[in-house]
Structure formats: structure tokens, C-alpha cells
């Protein structure tokens, strides 16, 4: 029996104004460092965490969004974005930053998958642990 667990980190909050998004990212990196099967889900205002070209100088906080691009280095290769949450906020897949990882052939592959609510429910049900931020 494998000691590896499937962890899904659900991100529901906007990237700034609270600590939830940054803390989620930190916990994801810790879980990945312990060689767990780590995935992320972005729902509700959490979809704003992946919007490209975020500028935070006006609010006086560090922009941590570029860290998402390093997730592949930690073997975090599954990022799920709920389609309905994007649409409800006037966003499309084109508004999201490119996050890739290398496959076995050393080719860059998109880590972000847009899924509908029904598929997101299936993804959540298949996890050993679901943590919501």
C-alpha cells in the first residue's frame, strides 16, 4: 500500500486582501515537498489568483502570482479552474497566466485544466484529503 495521498487544495478567495491565497500556496509547496499527490482547484473568487499581469504596487503587497509558475518544479501538475466561476466573473481562459510543467519527453505541457462544476465535483470526490482556503 502506498503512503502517497491525493491532496486537493481548493482556492476560493481573491489573491489579495486576506492571507488565504498565499497560505494555500505555501501549504501546497509543503505537501509537494513531502511527495504527496498535490492538485489545486480554483473556484469562486479564487480564479482571480491565476489572472495574468497582476499589479499589486497600489495596495502595498508583494505579488506572489509568479510562484505558481514554479509549481511544476515541485511536481504539482494539476490545476483545475471552474469554468462557471470564470464566466461569472467575466473572465476567460485567455485571462489566465500560463502555467506549465515538463512531461517525460521534456516538452512543456499546460498544467491548467478548465472544468465544469460537475467535473470539479468528481475531482473533489476522488481525493483523499480536500483542504479549502
MODELLER restraints for C-alpha pairs under 7 A, 6 or more apart:
rsr = mdl.restraints
at = mdl.atoms
rsr.add(forms.Gaussian(group=physical.xy_distance, feature=features.Distance(at['CA:4:A'], at['CA:36:A']), mean=5.20, stdev=0.5))
rsr.add(forms.Gaussian(group=physical.xy_distance, feature=features.Distance(at['CA:4:A'], at['CA:37:A']), mean=6.55, stdev=0.5))
rsr.add(forms.Gaussian(group=physical.xy_distance, feature=features.Distance(at['CA:5:A'], at['CA:36:A']), mean=5.60, stdev=0.5))
rsr.add(forms.Gaussian(group=physical.xy_distance, feature=features.Distance(at['CA:5:A'], at['CA:37:A']), mean=5.94, stdev=0.5))
rsr.add(forms.Gaussian(group=physical.xy_distance, feature=features.Distance(at['CA:5:A'], at['CA:128:A']), mean=5.98, stdev=0.5))
rsr.add(forms.Gaussian(group=physical.xy_distance, feature=features.Distance(at['CA:6:A'], at['CA:36:A']), mean=6.55, stdev=0.5))
rsr.add(forms.Gaussian(group=physical.xy_distance, feature=features.Distance(at['CA:6:A'], at['CA:37:A']), mean=4.71, stdev=0.5))
rsr.add(forms.Gaussian(group=physical.xy_distance, feature=features.Distance(at['CA:6:A'], at['CA:38:A']), mean=6.12, stdev=0.5))
rsr.add(forms.Gaussian(group=physical.xy_distance, feature=features.Distance(at['CA:6:A'], at['CA:127:A']), mean=5.10, stdev=0.5))
rsr.add(forms.Gaussian(group=physical.xy_distance, feature=features.Distance(at['CA:6:A'], at['CA:128:A']), mean=5.05, stdev=0.5))
rsr.add(forms.Gaussian(group=physical.xy_distance, feature=features.Distance(at['CA:6:A'], at['CA:129:A']), mean=6.29, stdev=0.5))
rsr.add(forms.Gaussian(group=physical.xy_distance, feature=features.Distance(at['CA:7:A'], at['CA:37:A']), mean=5.99, stdev=0.5))
rsr.add(forms.Gaussian(group=physical.xy_distance, feature=features.Distance(at['CA:7:A'], at['CA:38:A']), mean=4.91, stdev=0.5))
rsr.add(forms.Gaussian(group=physical.xy_distance, feature=features.Distance(at['CA:7:A'], at['CA:39:A']), mean=6.20, stdev=0.5))
rsr.add(forms.Gaussian(group=physical.xy_distance, feature=features.Distance(at['CA:7:A'], at['CA:127:A']), mean=6.06, stdev=0.5))
rsr.add(forms.Gaussian(group=physical.xy_distance, feature=features.Distance(at['CA:7:A'], at['CA:128:A']), mean=6.17, stdev=0.5))
rsr.add(forms.Gaussian(group=physical.xy_distance, feature=features.Distance(at['CA:7:A'], at['CA:129:A']), mean=4.83, stdev=0.5))
rsr.add(forms.Gaussian(group=physical.xy_distance, feature=features.Distance(at['CA:7:A'], at['CA:130:A']), mean=5.90, stdev=0.5))
rsr.add(forms.Gaussian(group=physical.xy_distance, feature=features.Distance(at['CA:8:A'], at['CA:38:A']), mean=6.03, stdev=0.5))
rsr.add(forms.Gaussian(group=physical.xy_distance, feature=features.Distance(at['CA:8:A'], at['CA:39:A']), mean=4.79, stdev=0.5))
rsr.add(forms.Gaussian(group=physical.xy_distance, feature=features.Distance(at['CA:8:A'], at['CA:40:A']), mean=5.46, stdev=0.5))
rsr.add(forms.Gaussian(group=physical.xy_distance, feature=features.Distance(at['CA:8:A'], at['CA:41:A']), mean=6.92, stdev=0.5))
rsr.add(forms.Gaussian(group=physical.xy_distance, feature=features.Distance(at['CA:8:A'], at['CA:127:A']), mean=6.48, stdev=0.5))
rsr.add(forms.Gaussian(group=physical.xy_distance, feature=features.Distance(at['CA:8:A'], at['CA:129:A']), mean=6.29, stdev=0.5))
rsr.add(forms.Gaussian(group=physical.xy_distance, feature=features.Distance(at['CA:8:A'], at['CA:130:A']), mean=4.81, stdev=0.5))
rsr.add(forms.Gaussian(group=physical.xy_distance, feature=features.Distance(at['CA:8:A'], at['CA:131:A']), mean=6.29, stdev=0.5))
rsr.add(forms.Gaussian(group=physical.xy_distance, feature=features.Distance(at['CA:9:A'], at['CA:39:A']), mean=6.31, stdev=0.5))
rsr.add(forms.Gaussian(group=physical.xy_distance, feature=features.Distance(at['CA:9:A'], at['CA:40:A']), mean=4.77, stdev=0.5))
rsr.add(forms.Gaussian(group=physical.xy_distance, feature=features.Distance(at['CA:9:A'], at['CA:41:A']), mean=6.12, stdev=0.5))
rsr.add(forms.Gaussian(group=physical.xy_distance, feature=features.Distance(at['CA:9:A'], at['CA:130:A']), mean=5.98, stdev=0.5))
rsr.add(forms.Gaussian(group=physical.xy_distance, feature=features.Distance(at['CA:9:A'], at['CA:131:A']), mean=4.95, stdev=0.5))
rsr.add(forms.Gaussian(group=physical.xy_distance, feature=features.Distance(at['CA:9:A'], at['CA:132:A']), mean=5.91, stdev=0.5))
rsr.add(forms.Gaussian(group=physical.xy_distance, feature=features.Distance(at['CA:10:A'], at['CA:40:A']), mean=5.93, stdev=0.5))
rsr.add(forms.Gaussian(group=physical.xy_distance, feature=features.Distance(at['CA:10:A'], at['CA:41:A']), mean=4.69, stdev=0.5))
rsr.add(forms.Gaussian(group=physical.xy_distance, feature=features.Distance(at['CA:10:A'], at['CA:42:A']), mean=6.04, stdev=0.5))
rsr.add(forms.Gaussian(group=physical.xy_distance, feature=features.Distance(at['CA:10:A'], at['CA:131:A']), mean=6.00, stdev=0.5))
rsr.add(forms.Gaussian(group=physical.xy_distance, feature=features.Distance(at['CA:10:A'], at['CA:132:A']), mean=4.54, stdev=0.5))
rsr.add(forms.Gaussian(group=physical.xy_distance, feature=features.Distance(at['CA:10:A'], at['CA:133:A']), mean=5.96, stdev=0.5))
rsr.add(forms.Gaussian(group=physical.xy_distance, feature=features.Distance(at['CA:11:A'], at['CA:21:A']), mean=6.73, stdev=0.5))
rsr.add(forms.Gaussian(group=physical.xy_distance, feature=features.Distance(at['CA:11:A'], at['CA:41:A']), mean=5.94, stdev=0.5))
rsr.add(forms.Gaussian(group=physical.xy_distance, feature=features.Distance(at['CA:11:A'], at['CA:42:A']), mean=4.86, stdev=0.5))
rsr.add(forms.Gaussian(group=physical.xy_distance, feature=features.Distance(at['CA:11:A'], at['CA:43:A']), mean=6.20, stdev=0.5))
rsr.add(forms.Gaussian(group=physical.xy_distance, feature=features.Distance(at['CA:11:A'], at['CA:46:A']), mean=4.98, stdev=0.5))
rsr.add(forms.Gaussian(group=physical.xy_distance, feature=features.Distance(at['CA:11:A'], at['CA:132:A']), mean=6.22, stdev=0.5))
rsr.add(forms.Gaussian(group=physical.xy_distance, feature=features.Distance(at['CA:11:A'], at['CA:133:A']), mean=5.12, stdev=0.5))
rsr.add(forms.Gaussian(group=physical.xy_distance, feature=features.Distance(at['CA:12:A'], at['CA:42:A']), mean=6.19, stdev=0.5))
rsr.add(forms.Gaussian(group=physical.xy_distance, feature=features.Distance(at['CA:12:A'], at['CA:43:A']), mean=5.08, stdev=0.5))
rsr.add(forms.Gaussian(group=physical.xy_distance, feature=features.Distance(at['CA:12:A'], at['CA:44:A']), mean=5.21, stdev=0.5))
rsr.add(forms.Gaussian(group=physical.xy_distance, feature=features.Distance(at['CA:12:A'], at['CA:45:A']), mean=5.46, stdev=0.5))
rsr.add(forms.Gaussian(group=physical.xy_distance, feature=features.Distance(at['CA:12:A'], at['CA:46:A']), mean=4.04, stdev=0.5))
rsr.add(forms.Gaussian(group=physical.xy_distance, feature=features.Distance(at['CA:12:A'], at['CA:133:A']), mean=6.12, stdev=0.5))
rsr.add(forms.Gaussian(group=physical.xy_distance, feature=features.Distance(at['CA:13:A'], at['CA:20:A']), mean=6.69, stdev=0.5))
rsr.add(forms.Gaussian(group=physical.xy_distance, feature=features.Distance(at['CA:13:A'], at['CA:21:A']), mean=6.49, stdev=0.5))
rsr.add(forms.Gaussian(group=physical.xy_distance, feature=features.Distance(at['CA:13:A'], at['CA:45:A']), mean=5.00, stdev=0.5))
rsr.add(forms.Gaussian(group=physical.xy_distance, feature=features.Distance(at['CA:13:A'], at['CA:46:A']), mean=4.45, stdev=0.5))
rsr.add(forms.Gaussian(group=physical.xy_distance, feature=features.Distance(at['CA:13:A'], at['CA:133:A']), mean=6.93, stdev=0.5))
rsr.add(forms.Gaussian(group=physical.xy_distance, feature=features.Distance(at['CA:14:A'], at['CA:45:A']), mean=4.92, stdev=0.5))
rsr.add(forms.Gaussian(group=physical.xy_distance, feature=features.Distance(at['CA:14:A'], at['CA:46:A']), mean=5.05, stdev=0.5))
rsr.add(forms.Gaussian(group=physical.xy_distance, feature=features.Distance(at['CA:14:A'], at['CA:48:A']), mean=5.65, stdev=0.5))
rsr.add(forms.Gaussian(group=physical.xy_distance, feature=features.Distance(at['CA:14:A'], at['CA:49:A']), mean=6.13, stdev=0.5))
rsr.add(forms.Gaussian(group=physical.xy_distance, feature=features.Distance(at['CA:15:A'], at['CA:21:A']), mean=5.25, stdev=0.5))
rsr.add(forms.Gaussian(group=physical.xy_distance, feature=features.Distance(at['CA:15:A'], at['CA:46:A']), mean=6.95, stdev=0.5))
rsr.add(forms.Gaussian(group=physical.xy_distance, feature=features.Distance(at['CA:15:A'], at['CA:48:A']), mean=6.42, stdev=0.5))
rsr.add(forms.Gaussian(group=physical.xy_distance, feature=features.Distance(at['CA:15:A'], at['CA:49:A']), mean=4.84, stdev=0.5))
rsr.add(forms.Gaussian(group=physical.xy_distance, feature=features.Distance(at['CA:20:A'], at['CA:133:A']), mean=5.44, stdev=0.5))
rsr.add(forms.Gaussian(group=physical.xy_distance, feature=features.Distance(at['CA:21:A'], at['CA:133:A']), mean=6.88, stdev=0.5))
rsr.add(forms.Gaussian(group=physical.xy_distance, feature=features.Distance(at['CA:24:A'], at['CA:133:A']), mean=6.24, stdev=0.5))
rsr.add(forms.Gaussian(group=physical.xy_distance, feature=features.Distance(at['CA:28:A'], at['CA:38:A']), mean=6.97, stdev=0.5))
rsr.add(forms.Gaussian(group=physical.xy_distance, feature=features.Distance(at['CA:31:A'], at['CA:38:A']), mean=6.86, stdev=0.5))
rsr.add(forms.Gaussian(group=physical.xy_distance, feature=features.Distance(at['CA:32:A'], at['CA:38:A']), mean=6.13, stdev=0.5))
rsr.add(forms.Gaussian(group=physical.xy_distance, feature=features.Distance(at['CA:32:A'], at['CA:74:A']), mean=5.91, stdev=0.5))
rsr.add(forms.Gaussian(group=physical.xy_distance, feature=features.Distance(at['CA:32:A'], at['CA:75:A']), mean=6.86, stdev=0.5))
rsr.add(forms.Gaussian(group=physical.xy_distance, feature=features.Distance(at['CA:32:A'], at['CA:76:A']), mean=6.80, stdev=0.5))
rsr.add(forms.Gaussian(group=physical.xy_distance, feature=features.Distance(at['CA:33:A'], at['CA:74:A']), mean=6.82, stdev=0.5))
rsr.add(forms.Gaussian(group=physical.xy_distance, feature=features.Distance(at['CA:38:A'], at['CA:76:A']), mean=5.78, stdev=0.5))
rsr.add(forms.Gaussian(group=physical.xy_distance, feature=features.Distance(at['CA:39:A'], at['CA:76:A']), mean=6.40, stdev=0.5))
rsr.add(forms.Gaussian(group=physical.xy_distance, feature=features.Distance(at['CA:39:A'], at['CA:78:A']), mean=4.94, stdev=0.5))
rsr.add(forms.Gaussian(group=physical.xy_distance, feature=features.Distance(at['CA:39:A'], at['CA:79:A']), mean=5.87, stdev=0.5))
rsr.add(forms.Gaussian(group=physical.xy_distance, feature=features.Distance(at['CA:40:A'], at['CA:78:A']), mean=6.43, stdev=0.5))
rsr.add(forms.Gaussian(group=physical.xy_distance, feature=features.Distance(at['CA:40:A'], at['CA:79:A']), mean=4.77, stdev=0.5))
rsr.add(forms.Gaussian(group=physical.xy_distance, feature=features.Distance(at['CA:40:A'], at['CA:80:A']), mean=6.12, stdev=0.5))
rsr.add(forms.Gaussian(group=physical.xy_distance, feature=features.Distance(at['CA:41:A'], at['CA:79:A']), mean=5.84, stdev=0.5))
rsr.add(forms.Gaussian(group=physical.xy_distance, feature=features.Distance(at['CA:41:A'], at['CA:80:A']), mean=4.63, stdev=0.5))
rsr.add(forms.Gaussian(group=physical.xy_distance, feature=features.Distance(at['CA:41:A'], at['CA:81:A']), mean=5.82, stdev=0.5))
rsr.add(forms.Gaussian(group=physical.xy_distance, feature=features.Distance(at['CA:42:A'], at['CA:80:A']), mean=6.20, stdev=0.5))
rsr.add(forms.Gaussian(group=physical.xy_distance, feature=features.Distance(at['CA:42:A'], at['CA:81:A']), mean=4.79, stdev=0.5))
rsr.add(forms.Gaussian(group=physical.xy_distance, feature=features.Distance(at['CA:42:A'], at['CA:82:A']), mean=6.32, stdev=0.5))
rsr.add(forms.Gaussian(group=physical.xy_distance, feature=features.Distance(at['CA:43:A'], at['CA:81:A']), mean=6.42, stdev=0.5))
rsr.add(forms.Gaussian(group=physical.xy_distance, feature=features.Distance(at['CA:43:A'], at['CA:82:A']), mean=5.51, stdev=0.5))
rsr.add(forms.Gaussian(group=physical.xy_distance, feature=features.Distance(at['CA:43:A'], at['CA:85:A']), mean=5.74, stdev=0.5))
rsr.add(forms.Gaussian(group=physical.xy_distance, feature=features.Distance(at['CA:44:A'], at['CA:85:A']), mean=5.06, stdev=0.5))
rsr.add(forms.Gaussian(group=physical.xy_distance, feature=features.Distance(at['CA:47:A'], at['CA:81:A']), mean=6.72, stdev=0.5))
rsr.add(forms.Gaussian(group=physical.xy_distance, feature=features.Distance(at['CA:47:A'], at['CA:85:A']), mean=6.95, stdev=0.5))
rsr.add(forms.Gaussian(group=physical.xy_distance, feature=features.Distance(at['CA:47:A'], at['CA:86:A']), mean=6.44, stdev=0.5))
rsr.add(forms.Gaussian(group=physical.xy_distance, feature=features.Distance(at['CA:49:A'], at['CA:65:A']), mean=6.89, stdev=0.5))
rsr.add(forms.Gaussian(group=physical.xy_distance, feature=features.Distance(at['CA:50:A'], at['CA:96:A']), mean=5.32, stdev=0.5))
rsr.add(forms.Gaussian(group=physical.xy_distance, feature=features.Distance(at['CA:50:A'], at['CA:97:A']), mean=5.81, stdev=0.5))
rsr.add(forms.Gaussian(group=physical.xy_distance, feature=features.Distance(at['CA:51:A'], at['CA:95:A']), mean=5.67, stdev=0.5))
rsr.add(forms.Gaussian(group=physical.xy_distance, feature=features.Distance(at['CA:51:A'], at['CA:96:A']), mean=4.40, stdev=0.5))
rsr.add(forms.Gaussian(group=physical.xy_distance, feature=features.Distance(at['CA:51:A'], at['CA:97:A']), mean=5.72, stdev=0.5))
rsr.add(forms.Gaussian(group=physical.xy_distance, feature=features.Distance(at['CA:52:A'], at['CA:95:A']), mean=6.24, stdev=0.5))
rsr.add(forms.Gaussian(group=physical.xy_distance, feature=features.Distance(at['CA:52:A'], at['CA:96:A']), mean=5.23, stdev=0.5))
rsr.add(forms.Gaussian(group=physical.xy_distance, feature=features.Distance(at['CA:52:A'], at['CA:97:A']), mean=4.35, stdev=0.5))
rsr.add(forms.Gaussian(group=physical.xy_distance, feature=features.Distance(at['CA:56:A'], at['CA:62:A']), mean=6.52, stdev=0.5))
rsr.add(forms.Gaussian(group=physical.xy_distance, feature=features.Distance(at['CA:56:A'], at['CA:63:A']), mean=5.81, stdev=0.5))
rsr.add(forms.Gaussian(group=physical.xy_distance, feature=features.Distance(at['CA:68:A'], at['CA:99:A']), mean=6.90, stdev=0.5))
rsr.add(forms.Gaussian(group=physical.xy_distance, feature=features.Distance(at['CA:69:A'], at['CA:99:A']), mean=5.08, stdev=0.5))
rsr.add(forms.Gaussian(group=physical.xy_distance, feature=features.Distance(at['CA:69:A'], at['CA:100:A']), mean=6.85, stdev=0.5))
rsr.add(forms.Gaussian(group=physical.xy_distance, feature=features.Distance(at['CA:72:A'], at['CA:100:A']), mean=6.59, stdev=0.5))
rsr.add(forms.Gaussian(group=physical.xy_distance, feature=features.Distance(at['CA:72:A'], at['CA:101:A']), mean=4.58, stdev=0.5))
rsr.add(forms.Gaussian(group=physical.xy_distance, feature=features.Distance(at['CA:77:A'], at['CA:101:A']), mean=6.39, stdev=0.5))
rsr.add(forms.Gaussian(group=physical.xy_distance, feature=features.Distance(at['CA:77:A'], at['CA:111:A']), mean=5.13, stdev=0.5))
rsr.add(forms.Gaussian(group=physical.xy_distance, feature=features.Distance(at['CA:78:A'], at['CA:111:A']), mean=5.48, stdev=0.5))
rsr.add(forms.Gaussian(group=physical.xy_distance, feature=features.Distance(at['CA:78:A'], at['CA:112:A']), mean=6.53, stdev=0.5))
rsr.add(forms.Gaussian(group=physical.xy_distance, feature=features.Distance(at['CA:79:A'], at['CA:111:A']), mean=5.83, stdev=0.5))
rsr.add(forms.Gaussian(group=physical.xy_distance, feature=features.Distance(at['CA:79:A'], at['CA:112:A']), mean=4.73, stdev=0.5))
rsr.add(forms.Gaussian(group=physical.xy_distance, feature=features.Distance(at['CA:79:A'], at['CA:113:A']), mean=6.14, stdev=0.5))
rsr.add(forms.Gaussian(group=physical.xy_distance, feature=features.Distance(at['CA:80:A'], at['CA:112:A']), mean=5.84, stdev=0.5))
rsr.add(forms.Gaussian(group=physical.xy_distance, feature=features.Distance(at['CA:80:A'], at['CA:113:A']), mean=4.95, stdev=0.5))
rsr.add(forms.Gaussian(group=physical.xy_distance, feature=features.Distance(at['CA:80:A'], at['CA:114:A']), mean=5.86, stdev=0.5))
rsr.add(forms.Gaussian(group=physical.xy_distance, feature=features.Distance(at['CA:80:A'], at['CA:115:A']), mean=6.56, stdev=0.5))
rsr.add(forms.Gaussian(group=physical.xy_distance, feature=features.Distance(at['CA:81:A'], at['CA:113:A']), mean=6.17, stdev=0.5))
rsr.add(forms.Gaussian(group=physical.xy_distance, feature=features.Distance(at['CA:81:A'], at['CA:114:A']), mean=4.79, stdev=0.5))
rsr.add(forms.Gaussian(group=physical.xy_distance, feature=features.Distance(at['CA:81:A'], at['CA:115:A']), mean=6.06, stdev=0.5))
rsr.add(forms.Gaussian(group=physical.xy_distance, feature=features.Distance(at['CA:82:A'], at['CA:114:A']), mean=5.90, stdev=0.5))
rsr.add(forms.Gaussian(group=physical.xy_distance, feature=features.Distance(at['CA:82:A'], at['CA:115:A']), mean=5.19, stdev=0.5))
rsr.add(forms.Gaussian(group=physical.xy_distance, feature=features.Distance(at['CA:82:A'], at['CA:116:A']), mean=5.51, stdev=0.5))
rsr.add(forms.Gaussian(group=physical.xy_distance, feature=features.Distance(at['CA:82:A'], at['CA:117:A']), mean=6.20, stdev=0.5))
rsr.add(forms.Gaussian(group=physical.xy_distance, feature=features.Distance(at['CA:82:A'], at['CA:120:A']), mean=6.87, stdev=0.5))
rsr.add(forms.Gaussian(group=physical.xy_distance, feature=features.Distance(at['CA:83:A'], at['CA:114:A']), mean=5.74, stdev=0.5))
rsr.add(forms.Gaussian(group=physical.xy_distance, feature=features.Distance(at['CA:83:A'], at['CA:115:A']), mean=5.59, stdev=0.5))
rsr.add(forms.Gaussian(group=physical.xy_distance, feature=features.Distance(at['CA:83:A'], at['CA:116:A']), mean=5.18, stdev=0.5))
rsr.add(forms.Gaussian(group=physical.xy_distance, feature=features.Distance(at['CA:84:A'], at['CA:116:A']), mean=6.48, stdev=0.5))
rsr.add(forms.Gaussian(group=physical.xy_distance, feature=features.Distance(at['CA:84:A'], at['CA:117:A']), mean=6.96, stdev=0.5))
rsr.add(forms.Gaussian(group=physical.xy_distance, feature=features.Distance(at['CA:86:A'], at['CA:92:A']), mean=6.05, stdev=0.5))
rsr.add(forms.Gaussian(group=physical.xy_distance, feature=features.Distance(at['CA:99:A'], at['CA:110:A']), mean=6.00, stdev=0.5))
rsr.add(forms.Gaussian(group=physical.xy_distance, feature=features.Distance(at['CA:99:A'], at['CA:111:A']), mean=5.67, stdev=0.5))
rsr.add(forms.Gaussian(group=physical.xy_distance, feature=features.Distance(at['CA:99:A'], at['CA:112:A']), mean=6.55, stdev=0.5))
rsr.add(forms.Gaussian(group=physical.xy_distance, feature=features.Distance(at['CA:100:A'], at['CA:108:A']), mean=5.81, stdev=0.5))
rsr.add(forms.Gaussian(group=physical.xy_distance, feature=features.Distance(at['CA:100:A'], at['CA:109:A']), mean=5.18, stdev=0.5))
rsr.add(forms.Gaussian(group=physical.xy_distance, feature=features.Distance(at['CA:100:A'], at['CA:110:A']), mean=4.42, stdev=0.5))
rsr.add(forms.Gaussian(group=physical.xy_distance, feature=features.Distance(at['CA:100:A'], at['CA:111:A']), mean=4.96, stdev=0.5))
rsr.add(forms.Gaussian(group=physical.xy_distance, feature=features.Distance(at['CA:101:A'], at['CA:108:A']), mean=5.38, stdev=0.5))
rsr.add(forms.Gaussian(group=physical.xy_distance, feature=features.Distance(at['CA:101:A'], at['CA:109:A']), mean=5.39, stdev=0.5))
rsr.add(forms.Gaussian(group=physical.xy_distance, feature=features.Distance(at['CA:101:A'], at['CA:110:A']), mean=6.61, stdev=0.5))
rsr.add(forms.Gaussian(group=physical.xy_distance, feature=features.Distance(at['CA:101:A'], at['CA:111:A']), mean=6.30, stdev=0.5))
rsr.add(forms.Gaussian(group=physical.xy_distance, feature=features.Distance(at['CA:102:A'], at['CA:108:A']), mean=4.57, stdev=0.5))
rsr.add(forms.Gaussian(group=physical.xy_distance, feature=features.Distance(at['CA:102:A'], at['CA:109:A']), mean=5.98, stdev=0.5))
rsr.add(forms.Gaussian(group=physical.xy_distance, feature=features.Distance(at['CA:103:A'], at['CA:109:A']), mean=6.49, stdev=0.5))
rsr.add(forms.Gaussian(group=physical.xy_distance, feature=features.Distance(at['CA:124:A'], at['CA:130:A']), mean=6.98, stdev=0.5))
